[in-house]
Amino acid sequence: MSVPSPHPLADRIRELPDRPGIYIFKDAEGKILYVGKATSLRKRASSYMTRDHEPRLEAMVSEAVDIEFVVTDSATEALLLENNWIKTKKPRFNILLRDDKTYPYLKLTLQDDYPRIAFTRRVREDKAEYFGPFLPGGMARKAIKLVQKLFQVRICRIEIDGGLPRPCLYHAMHRCLGPCVAGLTTKTAYDEAVQQTRLFLSGRTEQLVRRLKKEMWEAAEGEEYERAAQLRDTLAEVELTTQRRHKLASVEDEDLDVYGVHVAGGNAAVAVLVMRGGQILDRRELFWENVGPVSAEELLTEILPQIYDRTTFIPKEIHLPAPVDGEEALLEWLSAKKDEKVYLRLPSRGPKAERVALAMHNAELAHKRRFRGGGQESPGAAALEEHLHLLEPPRRIEGFDISHFQGGETVASMVVWEEGKMRKGDYRSFNVKGLEQPDDFASIRQAVERRYRRILEETGALPDLILIDGGRGQLNAALDALADLGVEETPIVSLAKREEEVYVPGLPEPLRLPKDDHGLRLLQQVRDEAHRFAVSRHRARRNARTLHSKLDELAGIGPRRRKLLLTQLGSLTAVREAPLEKLQEVLGQVVGRKVFDQLHAAEAAGDAMSRSEGAT
């Protein structure tokens, strides 16, 4: 339906200038309802009074009692300003991009006097500068090592005051300038290294090369030959890296993002196929609940600036299933950000259209998987979002537990709860190594480190929440492991058995939730399942060791035949109870007979001894 006319804002809108800028709808309390951009503020705002709109925007206009505006010099500036307002003000009727915590970024902590480079999966408003996402995820680790090698920016988390007596090993390896020790470097030199790092990670290598060449010649003219040689080597590494990037971005090896959109039941899903060097490296999935029947055009128009505002890697081409409003301004901004021409495509036939169709199918499948329960969240997940101040209800929780046997043989287990179900296919167990005696803290740290190091190397998604069985000590051990991997911002808690207290990083006292709390019950479910799995894996390992030792006592049984027996029969009891024919089928006629005779000779001797003891 159309908005009734005249609308209270009609006169105000007619007074808006015919210039680029952003418009801001507000409600009766002065709260921002919606922010939009326009090449003509007057024409764009007038369209809300005269055109039919989707229910979301109809509801917004019905609540609006005031409209403000900010004039810009161009449509591109309006796009940037709109994006900043949406990011900081989070208007209720705009479609907001949720925290993209799954993908790896590098973080340069510019808020520190001596910034450090770090790995993270969360982009925060914390005055740091972020670079990424890196695909595949292992490239982020390589980039950190390259930054250390080229510019010697620190990676440690210690407070820098120059008061340490000696530097760490990284300084000796020429991987850090050593600002932690007075006299090893200067603030000016370190700031220059940080600026070079920013240029390098932003992809502005031409500007960096010019800067390095200038510094190299100045050092040579000043007879600082050691520094000149160092700059020469850095320059060579940067130019080599640049050549590799250009090779990957060649015409033959496509570098593009392909979008698919699916909207149904008031919920929306977007799938992005990320192609780099002609290969699909990743598939990103984004979801929105209760957005109403939004069109693909409207959805893409609102989210594309938010997505590419968070990344320093802009593809050469972006393939879409529907056009976007303000395409010219978007392309101008993207091209300036990439420092070369970027293209938006709407493929209608051929391989490119087939890729868009594939992305659309992926979006449909993602929508069905995410919203198959009618969009209803788990009550436990919703409660944990509130208790733990999470960004959204956790959809995947990974729980860890430790099991010992008689002072040795420590086994760690990891179980997975995802969208209301235990995902047994994702369970993992870890044989804890290198401990001379039981140590729960060290065991938890080792299991967590091994689990997420592998996940990061394989570019897998980190869970929304990690649960540790234990108290403050176990939680701190797990936090140390996450910090070593650079993902300490991943939400994590521990649950102590005795009082069922929930320990949360940064809180001095544990949470004591009511026994019937849905969030506590979900944590207990995951914790108990982790314990059950740890005990079962421990029992299986112990039984396998017992079976091996018993079979090793039999003549004619080596590693190969032992494996055959285990594969075919499964347990020592089954081996003992197997008929001669079965053993001969597995081991052959001669060896099968030998094993059968040995097993039954031992049983006969045991029976004879029992009868003798009974007669006595």
N, C-alpha and C positions, 0 to 999 in steps of 0.2 A: 504494500500500500504506500501511497505517497504521503510525505509529511504535510499536515494541514497548513494551509496558507491563510493569512500571513503568520509566519513564525515569529516569536518574540525577537529572534536574532536577525530577521530579514533586513531591517534598517541598518543595523550595525555592519552586516556583511556588505551592503552596498557602498559603505564608506571605506572598505579595504582597498589598498592600492593595487593597481594592475602591474604588479612586479613580482619577481621570484621571492620566495621566503617560506617560512613555516607558519601554520595556523594552529592554535591551541584551543580546543573546546574545554570549558570548565562547567562544573555543576554549581548548585546554589551555595555550597560551602566553600567554593573556590578551589576544589580539588580538580586536578587535570584528568579529564576523561579520555582525550584522544589528541595525538599530535600527527599532523600530516604535512607533506611538502607540496609545493606548487610552483609552476612557472609563472602563473598569474594567480595571486592570492584571491582576488575578487571572483574570478571565474570558477576556480576550484571550490571555494567555500559556498558559492551560490548553487553549485550542483547538489549540495546536500538538502537544499530547500525545494528543488524541482524534480529530482530524479528518484526512482525507486531504488532502494538499497537492500542489501542483505539484512536479516533481522538484527545482527550484532550492531551494525551502524544505525539502523532505525532506532534501536534502544538508546544508543548514545545520543542521537539528536534529540530524542524526547526528554532526556535528562539535562541537556545543555541549556544554560541560561546566559552564558557569556562566551565570547570568543576573543582571543588575543592573537597577535601576530608579531613576527620578527622578519624584517626585510633583509634579503641577502643580495649580493651583486650578481649571482648566477644560480641556475638550477642545480649545478653541482654542489655549490656551497649550501644550498637548501637541503640537499640530500644528506650531507655530512652533519649539518646542524640537527636535522630530524633524527638521525641515528643517535647522536649524543643525547638528545632529550629523551628518546625512548629508553636508552640504556640507563640513564640516571634517574628519570622520573617514574619509569615503569607504569605508564597510563593503563587504566583498567581495560579499555576497549581496543588497545593496540595488540597485535599478535606478537608476543615476546619470545625471543629465542632463549630457551632454557640453557642453564650452564652445561657446556659441552665438555664434561669431565672425562670422557672416554679417550680423547685423543691427546697425544703427547706434544707438549710445548717446551720451549726453553724460556727461562725467566731470568732477566737481568735486574737485580735489585737496586735500581737507581736511587731509592730512598736511603741507602746506606752510604756512608762517606767513602768506603771502599767496596763498590758493588761486587757481588759474586754471581756466577752463572749457575743455574740449577735446572733440574728436570722437574716438570710438573704436569698435571693433567687438569688443572683448574685455572681459569683466567679470572683474576680478582681485580677489584678496584683498589689497588694498594700502592700506586705510584711506581710500581715496577713496570718494565717494558717486556712484552711477551713476543715470542717469535714461533711461528708454526702454523698449523700442526705439521709434524714430521711424519711422513708416510713412506715406507713402513716405519714402525716405532723405533727400530734399531738405529735409524738414521739420526735420531736425537742424541743417542749416546756417542755416536761417531762425531757429531757436530760439537759436542762438549769437549771431546778429546782434541779436536782440531783447533778449537778456540784456545784451549790450554797451550797447545803446541805453538800456535802462531802469535798469540797476544799475551799469554801468561796471566790471564785473569783468574782469580781464586775461585775455588768451589767449596771451601770449608764454611762452616756455619758459626765459627767463633767470633767473638767481639774483637774488633781490630783497634788496638790502642798503641801498637808498637812496643808493648811491654814484654813480649816473650824473649827468652834468652837465646833461642835458636829456632830456625825455621824447620818446617817439615820436609819430608823427602821430595815433595813436588818442586821445591825451590832448587834442590840439588839436581833434579832432572830437567831443569829449565822449563817447568810447566806452571810456575807461579812466580810473580815478582817479589813475593815475600813481604807484604806490607805489615805483617804481624810482628816483625823485628825492625827496630829503629835502624835507619841507615842503609837498608838493603835497596830501597827504592824511594822515590819522592811522590808526593801527591800529584804533581803535574804529570809525571811519567805514567802513573797508574791511570789517571783520568784520560790520558791520550790512548792508552791500551783499551779502555772501556769504549771510547768513541770509535776506535777501529773495529772493535767487536760488534758494535751496533750497526756500522756500515756493512760489515761482512754478513751478519745474520739477516739483515734486511734485503740482501741481494744487490745492494748498491756497490758492486765491486769495482765499477769503472771509477767512481769517485774515490774509493779506497786505494786503488792502484795509483791514481794521480797523487794522492796524499803521501803514500809510501815512497814513491819515486822522489818527491820533493824533499822529504825528510832524509832519504838515503844520500842524495847529493849534498844536502846541507851538512850532514854528518861527515861526509868525505872531505868537503872543503874545510871543515873545522878540524880535520885530522883525527876524528873519532872513528878510527878504522874498524874497531871491533863492533861498534854500534852500526856502522854502515854495512858491514858484512851480515850482521843479524837482520837488518832491514831488507837486504838483498835476498836472503833466504826466505823471509816471510813473503816478499813480493813474488818470488817464484812459486811458492805454494798457493798463493791466492790466484795467480794467473792460471795455474794448472786446474784448480777447482772450478774456475770460471769456464775454462774450455770444456770440462766435463759437463757442466750445466747446459752449455749451449748445444753440445752434442745431443743431450737428452731431449732438448726442446726443438729438435729438427723436424722438418716436415714429415719425414717418414715415421717418426715416433711421436704419436699424438699426445698432447698434454691438455686434458680437458676434464670438466665436471659435467655429468649427465644427471638431470633431475627427473624424478617421477613424483606425482602427487595423487593421493587418494583421500577423499572426504566422504564419510558416511556416518549416520547416526549422531551428527553434531561433533564428531571427533575427526581430526586430520592427521595424516602421516605423510612425511616426505622422505624419499629415499634418494641418496646421492651416490652415484657410481663415480669413484675418484680414479681417473686414468692418468698415469704419469709414464712417460716413455713408451706409450702404446700399450701399456698393461694396466688392467684393473687392479689397483693396489688395495682398495678398500671399498666398503659400502657403509655410508653413514646413514643413520636413521634418526629422524626428529619427529616428535609427537606433540599434539596439542589436544587438550580435552575441552569439551563444551564451547567450541568456537562457533557452533552453528553451521549452517550450510554455506560456508565461505567458498568462493570460487578459487580455482587454481591460480588465476591471474592475480586476484587480490592477495592470496597467501604468498605467492612468490614475490610480488611487489614489496611486501612488508618485510620478508625474512632475508632476501638476498643481501641488502646492505648490512644487516646485522651479522650474517655469516662471514662475509668477506672483510668486515671491519675487524674480525678476530684472527685473521690469518695474514701472514706475510707472503704466502705462496699463492699467487693468483694464476689460474690456468690461462692458456692462450685462448681457449674457446669455452663457452658455457652453453650447453644444449638444454632447451626447455620444452615442455609440452604445451605451454601457453605463453602469450606475450605478457610483458610487464609494463606498468604505467611508469612513465619517466625514464624510458630506456636510454635516451640520449645522455641524460645526466649521469645515469648509472655507468654507462660505458666510458664516459669521460673520466669519472672518478676511478674506475677500475684500471683504466689505461695509465693514468697518472701514478697510481699505486704500484703497478707492475713495471712502469717505465717503458712500456711498449704497447702497441695496439692490442686491445682485447675485443673479442667478438661474441655477441649473443646470437645463437642460432635457433630456429624453429624447424627442425628437419621434418620433411613430409614424405620422403622416400629414400630407399637405399640403406646402406649399413648404419648411417647416423640415425635414421628414423627407427631402425631396429633396436638400437641402443636405448633410445628414449622409451620405446615400448617395453624393453626389458626393465628399465628403471621404474616405469609405471607398474609393472607386474610386481616388482620388489616392494613398492610402496603399498600395494594392495595386500600382499602377504604380511608385511610388517603391521599393517593396520589390523588385520584379522588376529594376528598373534597378540598384539598389545591390548586390543579392545574386545576380545572374544567374550569376556565376562560382562559385556555391556558397559565397560569403562569403570566398573566398581573396583575400588582399591581393597586390598586385604585390610581388615580392621587392625590387625597387628602392625602392618606396615604404616598405616595412617597414624597409629599411636606413637610409633617410634619416630616418625617425622616430627611430631610435636615434642616428645620427650628429649630428643637428641638435637633438636634445632637443625634438622637436615633440610637441604634445598627442596627435596620432594620425597614422597614415600619410597623407601628402598624396594626395588624390584628383584634384586639379587643380593643375597647374603651368603658369605662363605664363613663357615665355622671351623675352628681348630681345637683339637684335644690331643693329649699326650697319654700314652699307656706304657707302663713298665712291667717287667716280670722278674721277680726274685733279684732285684738289684741290677739287672742288666737288660739287654735287648729292648731299647726304647723305640717305640713306633709312634709317629705323629699321624693324625688323620685330618682330612679336610673334606667337609661335606658342603653341599650347595642347596640352598632354598631359593627358588625363583618363581615369582608370580604365583604364590600360593601352593607350590608343590616342591617336594624334595627331588632333586635331579640326580638320581643315582648314577647315571652315566657320566656325570662330571666329577664324581668323588675321586679323591686321590689319597694315597698314603705315602709316608716317607720313612725310610729306615734311618734313624738319627745316627750320625757317624761322628767319630772322633772324641767321644766322651768316655772318660775312665770310670765315672760313676754317675748315677742318675742326677740330672739337673734339669728341672722343668723349664727354668728361664732360658737356658742355653738351647734346649730342645725346641721351644716355641720360636725362638729367634731364628734358628736354623731352618725350621719348616717354613716359616713365613718368608724368609729371604729366598729360599729355593723356589717356592711357589711363584712369587711375583717377579723374580728375576727372569724366570722362563716366560711368564706372561708378557713382560715388557719386550723381551727379545722376539717373541712371536706376534707382537702387536695385538694381543688379545685385550679385551676390555676388563678393566679393574672392576671389582664388585661395588655396589652402592654402599655396602656396610660389611666390615670384617668383625667377627665375633670370636673372642678368645675365651676358652674355659679357664677360669682362674681369677685372681685378684689383681691388685695394683702392680705387683712384681711381674706377672706374666704379661700384663698390658704394656708395661714399659719395655720389656724385652721385644715384643712385637713392634712397638713404635721405633725402637732402635733399628730394627731390620728395615722398616719402611723408610726411615730417614737415610739409611745407607744407600737405598735405591733411588732416593729423591722423590718419593711419593708419600711423604709423611702427612700430606693433607687428606689422604683417603680416610673417610669416616671409619672409626674403629672403637669398639668397646670391649670390656670383659665382664663376665658374669660369674660371681663367686658362689659356690654351691651352698655353703653353710647357711648364710642369711639371704641368699638370692639377691645380692646387691649388684648394681650395675655401675662399673667404674668407667668414667668418661675422661679422656685427656683434657687437662686444663681445669677440671673441677676438683677442689680439695676434698670434697666428701662424695661418697658414692650415692647414686640414686636408689631410693628405697620405694619401689612401686608396689601398689596394692596387689595382693595375690591373684585377684581376678582381672588384672589389667591385661588387655589384649597384646600390648607390646611386650610385656614380660613373658606372657605365655608363648609368644613367637620365639623370643630368645631362648626360652627353656626348651622348646621343641628342637631348635637347631643344635643347642648345646648337648641335649640328650642323644640326639642322632649321631653327633660327632663322637660322643663317648662310646656308643654302641658300635660304631664302625671301627673305632680305634681298637676296642677289645676284640672284635671279630678278626681284624687284620693281624693283631698280635697273636691270637690263638692259631690262625692259619700258618703264620710264620713259625711258631713254636712246633706245631704238628709236622710241618714240612721238615724242620730240623731233626725231630725225633724219627720221622720216617727215613730220612737220609741215613741217620746213624744206624738204624736197624738193618737197612738194606746193605749198608757198607760192610756189615759183618758176614754177609753171605759170600761164599766163594764163587767166583765167576761173574760177579756183578761190579761193573765199573760205572763211570759217569753216564756213558751212552745208554747202557741197558737199564740203569736206574731211572733215567729220564723216560725211557719207553714204558717201564712199569707204572710210573707216576701218571703219564699221559693216558695210558690205556685203562688203568684200574683205580687210580686216584687216591688210595689210602692203604696204610699197612694192613688194616683189617681185611680189606678187599683182596690184597695180595695173599694173605694167609688163607682166606676162604676160597680162593680160586681153585678150580679143579685142574688136574694135571694137563688136560687138553688145552685149557685157556693159557696156562703158563707157556706151554710149548708153542702155541700159536703166536705169542708175543715174542718169546726169546729163542725159539727154535727147539728142535727135538732134544738135543743133548743138554743144553744149558737149562731148558725148562725142567727136565727130569732132575737135574742136580739141585735146582732151587726148591723144587717140590719136596725132594727127599730131605733137604736140610731143614726146611720149615716144619715138616711133619715129624722128623726125628727129634727136634727140640720139643715139640708138643708132647711126643710119646715119653720123653725123659721126664718132663714136668708131671705128667699123669702118674708115672711109676713112683715118683718121689711122694706125690700126694697120697697114694695108696699105702706106701710104706709108713708114712707118718700116722695115717689113720689106724693101721694095725697096731702100732706101738701104743 
